[in-house]
Amino acid sequence: MKKMDKNTLFKKLNKAALDARKASRILAAKSSKEKDALLTDMADALLYDKGRILAANARDLKNARKNGLTGAFLERLSLNDMRIDEMALSLREIAKLDDPVGKVTHSWMRPNGLVISKVRVPIGVILIIYESRPNVTSDCIGLCLKSGNAVILRGGSDAIRSNTAIYSVLENVLLSRGLPKGVVTLVTTTDRKAVDVLLSLDEHIDLVMPRGGESLIREVRDKSKIPVIKHYKGVCHVYVDDTADFAMAQRIILNAKVQRPSVCNAVETLLVHEKIAKDFLPTMIEALADAGCEIRADAATRKIVGGLKAAAEEDWYSEYLDLILSVKVVGGVDAAIEHINHYGSNHSDTIVTQDQARADKFLQQVDSACVYVNASTRFTDGYQFGFGAEIGISTDKLHARGPMGLEELTTYKYVIRGNGQIREG
């Protein structure tokens, strides 16, 4: 879609949203068997057209390098054989999951004989606004299809070729099986006014999920007339208690920081109990440095390990998305909880400890979507949680929190069955 005046853009996008609304009603009536067969065919199609998708991604990467984008951005943008295999596997895993649509979560009979049931139903039309990661295109299509929702996708301009290739492959499967075009829509214009228009279409679109940097998410929140599920950033923490197994703690920290630092569930701040700081930090920081990680440390840490950069106040709030880690010595689990609840982003935080009471306190008092004991924050992921994939990770409290899978893409309605009852009085 080429750039156009705002009135023409509104007409085109409004029609696309209206088509999505109509298509959502057709999709909502499809059986689980029909949806699962579509997902399996879509997985096959991704693998069959892998070369086409990789060629499109190569053009996006070339353009991104030409524009001087960061290494972290390039990492998120990149596709390879393994990542496309993972996209296909996610679609197959989604197909294997129980379908939440039509599930009766609770049912009861009133004294007058009315039978009331609470039944899960699709939300309707979901808008995804996202940046750089092309696998989001496939994951969101798969999850929305299975949960009976039509989806409108608006990816970033830097991934436009990759997103279009993936979308085309999957759309061809849907159209060949007789589903209407509006079930899945990719907005291909790179005109930023398109986002403003889409966020005004509350008559046809039910929910917005922005996926990207903090500035994008705040922009969507500020402009949207449609309910928004969001997380601004992932300031994730590891707290190492004085009872922790050092070897376990080091494995967890290295995995959480180094394995894939450019994602929102990577750890950004390490908190260490003051009783073990002198014994634990030198070896830990050496291992991080060997992995290419820059340390920004508080005064207590810098007294133990020399030559480290001092952490500024803004570092404790920072989502680096890079090989940078803030490190602080704290007085204990209470101080760690206080730090996390003050500076964190309600995303994912973990305690490494052998003390069950402290673990329980951490789990109860840290106000985050995902709270761990003795495990890496990198598990905050729809696939890792057994959801097949995720449409996003919510740090909101309504209506969903954490990785959003199939159930989070449904709402409910009450179904009431009677035999002639009328209300009296």
C-alpha positions in Angstrom: 0.0 0.0 0.0 1.5 3.3 -1.1 1.3 6.5 0.9 -2.0 8.3 0.4 -3.9 11.3 1.8 -5.5 10.7 5.3 -9.0 10.5 4.0 -8.2 7.8 1.5 -6.1 6.0 4.1 -9.0 6.1 6.5 -11.4 4.7 3.9 -9.1 1.8 3.1 -8.3 0.9 6.7 -11.8 1.3 7.9 -13.0 -1.1 5.1 -10.2 -3.6 6.2 -11.4 -3.4 9.8 -15.0 -3.8 8.7 -14.0 -6.9 6.6 -12.2 -8.2 9.6 -15.3 -7.8 11.8 -17.4 -9.7 9.3 -14.7 -12.4 8.9 -14.4 -12.8 12.7 -18.0 -14.0 12.8 -17.3 -16.7 10.2 -14.1 -17.8 11.9 -15.8 -17.9 15.3 -18.2 -20.6 14.0 -15.3 -22.9 12.7 -14.8 -26.1 14.6 -11.6 -27.0 16.5 -10.9 -29.7 13.9 -11.1 -27.2 11.0 -8.9 -24.7 12.8 -6.3 -27.3 13.7 -6.1 -28.5 10.1 -5.5 -25.0 8.9 -2.7 -24.5 11.4 -1.0 -27.7 10.4 -1.2 -26.7 6.7 0.2 -23.3 7.5 3.2 -24.9 9.3 3.8 -27.0 6.2 3.6 -23.9 4.0 6.2 -22.0 6.1 8.7 -24.8 5.6 7.9 -25.2 1.9 8.4 -21.5 1.2 11.3 -21.1 3.6 13.7 -19.9 0.8 11.3 -17.2 -0.2 10.9 -15.9 3.4 14.7 -16.0 4.0 15.3 -14.1 0.8 12.9 -11.4 1.9 14.5 -11.2 5.3 17.9 -10.9 3.7 16.7 -7.7 1.9 15.4 -6.3 5.2 18.7 -7.0 7.0 20.7 -5.4 4.2 18.5 -2.3 4.4 18.7 -2.2 8.2 22.6 -2.4 8.1 22.6 0.4 5.5 20.5 2.5 7.9 22.9 1.9 10.8 20.5 0.0 13.1 22.0 -1.6 16.2 23.2 -5.1 16.6 20.4 -5.8 19.1 17.8 -4.6 16.5 19.4 -6.8 13.8 19.3 -9.8 16.0 15.6 -9.4 16.6 15.0 -8.8 12.9 17.0 -11.8 11.7 15.5 -15.1 10.5 17.3 -18.3 9.7 16.4 -21.9 9.1 16.1 -22.7 12.8 13.8 -19.7 13.5 11.5 -20.6 10.6 11.5 -24.2 11.9 10.5 -22.8 15.3 7.7 -20.7 13.7 6.3 -23.8 12.1 6.7 -25.8 15.3 4.8 -23.1 17.2 1.8 -23.4 14.8 1.8 -27.2 15.2 1.9 -26.8 19.0 -1.0 -24.4 18.9 -2.9 -26.9 16.9 -2.4 -29.5 19.6 -3.7 -27.3 22.4 -7.3 -27.4 23.7 -9.5 -24.9 22.0 -10.9 -22.4 24.6 -13.8 -21.3 22.4 -17.0 -22.8 23.7 -15.5 -24.0 27.0 -18.0 -23.8 29.9 -16.0 -22.5 32.8 -18.8 -22.6 35.3 -22.5 -23.6 35.3 -25.2 -23.6 37.9 -29.0 -23.8 38.3 -31.1 -21.1 40.0 -34.0 -22.0 42.2 -36.4 -21.0 39.4 -34.9 -23.6 37.1 -32.8 -21.3 34.9 -29.5 -22.9 34.0 -26.7 -20.3 33.7 -23.4 -21.1 32.0 -20.3 -19.0 31.7 -18.8 -19.8 28.2 -15.6 -18.6 26.6 -15.9 -16.8 23.3 -13.5 -15.0 20.9 -12.8 -11.3 21.6 -13.5 -10.5 17.9 -11.0 -8.4 16.1 -7.4 -7.9 17.4 -4.9 -5.3 16.2 -1.2 -6.1 16.6 1.2 -3.2 16.2 4.8 -4.5 16.4 8.4 -3.8 15.5 11.3 -5.7 14.0 10.5 -9.4 14.9 9.0 -11.1 11.9 8.1 -14.3 13.8 5.4 -12.2 15.5 3.5 -12.3 12.2 3.3 -16.1 12.2 2.7 -16.5 16.0 -0.1 -13.9 16.1 -1.9 -15.3 13.1 -1.7 -18.8 14.6 -3.0 -17.8 18.0 -5.7 -15.6 16.7 -6.9 -18.2 14.3 -7.1 -20.9 16.9 -8.9 -18.6 19.4 -11.4 -17.5 16.7 -10.3 -13.9 16.3 -9.7 -12.0 13.1 -6.3 -10.2 13.3 -5.0 -7.0 11.8 -1.2 -6.8 11.7 0.8 -3.6 11.4 4.6 -4.4 11.5 7.5 -2.0 11.4 8.9 -0.7 8.1 12.3 -2.3 8.7 10.7 -5.8 8.5 8.1 -5.1 5.8 9.5 -7.6 3.3 9.8 -10.4 5.8 6.4 -9.7 7.3 4.8 -9.6 3.8 6.4 -12.9 2.8 5.3 -14.7 5.9 1.8 -13.2 5.6 1.5 -14.1 2.0 2.4 -17.7 2.6 -0.1 -18.1 5.5 -2.9 -16.1 3.8 -2.7 -18.4 0.7 -3.5 -21.4 2.9 -6.5 -19.6 4.5 -7.9 -18.5 1.1 -7.4 -21.9 -0.4 -9.5 -23.4 2.4 -12.4 -20.9 1.7 -11.9 -18.5 4.6 -12.6 -14.8 3.8 -9.6 -12.4 3.2 -10.5 -10.4 6.3 -9.6 -13.2 8.7 -6.0 -12.0 8.5 -5.0 -8.5 7.3 -1.5 -7.2 7.0 -1.3 -3.4 6.7 1.6 -2.9 4.2 1.8 0.9 4.1 4.8 2.3 6.0 3.0 5.6 6.5 3.0 6.4 10.2 -0.5 7.9 9.9 -1.8 4.4 9.4 -1.3 3.7 13.1 -3.3 6.8 14.1 -6.2 5.7 11.8 -6.2 2.2 13.1 -6.3 3.3 16.7 -9.4 5.3 16.0 -11.4 2.4 14.6 -13.0 1.3 17.9 -16.3 0.5 16.1 -14.7 -2.5 14.4 -11.5 -3.4 16.5 -11.9 -4.8 20.0 -8.3 -4.9 21.3 -4.9 -3.5 20.6 -1.6 -5.3 21.5 1.5 -3.2 20.8 4.8 -5.1 20.8 8.0 -3.1 20.6 9.9 -0.4 22.4 8.6 1.7 25.2 8.1 4.7 23.0 5.8 2.8 20.6 3.8 1.3 23.5 3.3 4.7 25.1 2.3 6.3 21.8 -0.3 3.5 21.2 -1.7 4.0 24.8 -2.0 7.7 24.4 -3.7 7.7 21.0 -5.9 4.6 21.1 -9.7 4.7 21.4 -9.5 0.9 21.7 -8.6 -1.0 24.9 -4.8 -1.7 24.9 -2.9 -4.6 26.5 0.7 -3.5 27.1 4.1 -3.8 28.7 6.3 -0.8 28.5 9.6 -2.6 29.1 11.2 -5.6 30.7 13.3 -4.5 33.6 13.9 -8.0 35.0 15.8 -8.9 38.1 17.7 -11.8 39.6 18.2 -11.7 43.4 20.8 -14.0 44.8 20.1 -14.8 48.5 22.8 -15.7 51.0 21.6 -19.3 51.0 21.9 -19.7 47.3 23.8 -22.4 45.5 26.6 -20.4 43.8 26.9 -22.6 40.8 23.1 -22.6 40.2 23.0 -18.8 40.6 25.8 -18.3 38.1 24.1 -20.6 35.5 20.8 -18.7 35.9 22.4 -15.3 35.7 24.4 -16.1 32.6 21.4 -17.6 30.9 19.1 -14.7 31.8 21.6 -12.1 30.6 23.7 -13.6 27.9 21.7 -16.1 26.0 19.6 -13.5 24.2 20.1 -10.1 25.7 17.9 -8.3 23.1 14.6 -9.6 24.4 12.2 -8.4 27.1 12.7 -11.3 29.4 16.5 -10.9 29.7 17.7 -9.8 33.1 18.8 -6.2 33.5 19.6 -6.0 37.2 21.4 -8.4 39.5 20.9 -8.0 43.3 23.2 -9.9 45.7 22.8 -10.4 49.4 25.5 -8.5 51.3 26.6 -11.6 53.3 27.8 -13.4 50.2 28.8 -10.4 48.0 32.5 -10.7 48.6 32.5 -14.4 47.8 30.1 -14.5 45.0 30.6 -11.3 42.9 34.2 -11.6 41.8 33.7 -14.9 40.0 30.3 -13.9 38.8 31.4 -10.6 37.3 34.5 -12.3 35.7 32.1 -14.8 34.0 29.9 -12.0 32.8 32.9 -10.1 31.5 34.2 -13.2 29.7 30.8 -13.2 27.9 31.3 -9.6 26.8 28.9 -8.1 29.4 29.5 -4.5 30.6 28.8 -4.0 34.4 27.3 -0.9 35.9 27.6 -1.3 39.7 26.7 0.4 43.0 29.4 1.6 45.4 29.4 -1.6 47.4 30.0 -3.8 44.4 32.8 -1.5 43.1 34.6 -1.9 46.5 34.6 -5.6 46.0 35.5 -5.7 42.3 37.6 -2.8 41.0 37.4 -1.1 37.6 33.6 -1.2 37.2 31.5 1.6 35.8 29.4 3.3 38.4 25.6 2.8 38.1 23.6 6.0 37.8 20.1 6.3 39.1 18.6 5.8 35.6 20.4 2.5 35.3 18.1 0.9 37.8 15.2 1.8 35.6 16.9 0.8 32.3 15.9 -2.0 29.9 19.3 -2.3 28.1 18.3 -5.0 25.6 22.1 -5.4 25.2 25.1 -7.0 27.0 24.9 -4.5 29.9 24.0 -5.4 33.5 23.4 -3.3 36.6 24.6 -4.9 39.8 23.7 -3.9 43.4 24.4 -5.3 46.9 21.3 -5.4 49.1 20.7 -6.2 52.8 18.4 -9.2 52.2 15.2 -10.4 50.6 13.2 -7.4 52.0 15.5 -4.9 50.4 15.5 -6.9 47.2 11.7 -6.9 47.0 11.6 -3.2 47.8 14.1 -2.5 45.0 12.3 -4.6 42.5 8.9 -3.1 43.2 10.3 0.4 43.0 12.5 0.1 39.9 11.1 -2.9 38.1 8.5 -3.0 35.3 6.2 -5.8 36.7 7.6 -8.2 34.1 9.7 -11.1 35.3 11.9 -11.5 38.4 13.6 -14.4 40.1 15.1 -15.3 43.5 17.9 -17.9 43.8 17.7 -19.3 47.3 17.5 -22.5 49.4 15.4 -20.9 52.0 11.7 -21.8 51.5 10.3 -19.0 53.6 12.2 -16.3 51.7 11.2 -17.9 48.4 7.6 -17.7 49.5 7.9 -14.1 50.6 9.5 -13.2 47.3 6.7 -14.9 45.4 4.0 -13.3 47.4 5.4 -9.7 47.6 7.1 -9.1 44.2 4.4 -7.4 42.1 5.3 -8.8 38.7 3.5 -10.8 36.0 5.9 -13.7 36.4 7.8 -14.5 39.6 10.4 -17.3 39.8 12.3 -19.3 42.3 15.6 -20.8 41.2 15.0 -20.4 37.4 15.9 -18.0 34.6 13.6 -15.2 33.7 14.1 -16.3 30.1 11.2 -18.7 30.5 8.7 -15.9 30.3 7.6 -16.9 26.9 4.4 -18.4 25.5 6.1 -21.4 23.9 8.1 -22.1 27.1 4.8 -21.9 29.1 3.2 -24.5 26.9 1.0 -22.0 25.0 2.5 -22.7 21.6 3.4 -19.1 21.2 2.2 -15.7 22.6 0.5 -12.7 21.2 2.5 -10.6 23.6 3.5 -10.3 27.3 1.2 -8.2 29.4 2.4 -6.4 32.5 -1.2 -5.0 33.0 -3.5 -6.5 35.5 -6.7 -6.4 33.4 -7.7 -8.5 31.6 -4.5 -10.6 31.1 -1.1 -10.8 32.7 2.1 -12.4 31.5 2.4 -14.4 28.2 -0.9 -14.1 26.4 -2.0 -17.4 24.9 -5.2 -18.8 23.7 -7.3 -18.3 26.8 -6.2 -14.7 27.1 -7.5 -14.1 23.6 -11.0 -15.0 24.6 -13.6 -13.4 26.8 -16.8 -14.9 28.0 -20.6 -14.6 27.8 -23.4 -16.0 29.9 -25.7 -18.5 28.3 -29.0 -18.9 30.1 -31.4 -21.8 29.3 -35.0 -21.8 30.6 -38.4 -23.4 30.0 -40.7 -20.4 30.1 -39.5 -18.6 33.2 -40.5 -14.9 33.6 -39.4 -12.5 36.3 -41.9 -11.5 38.9 -41.5 -8.6 41.3 
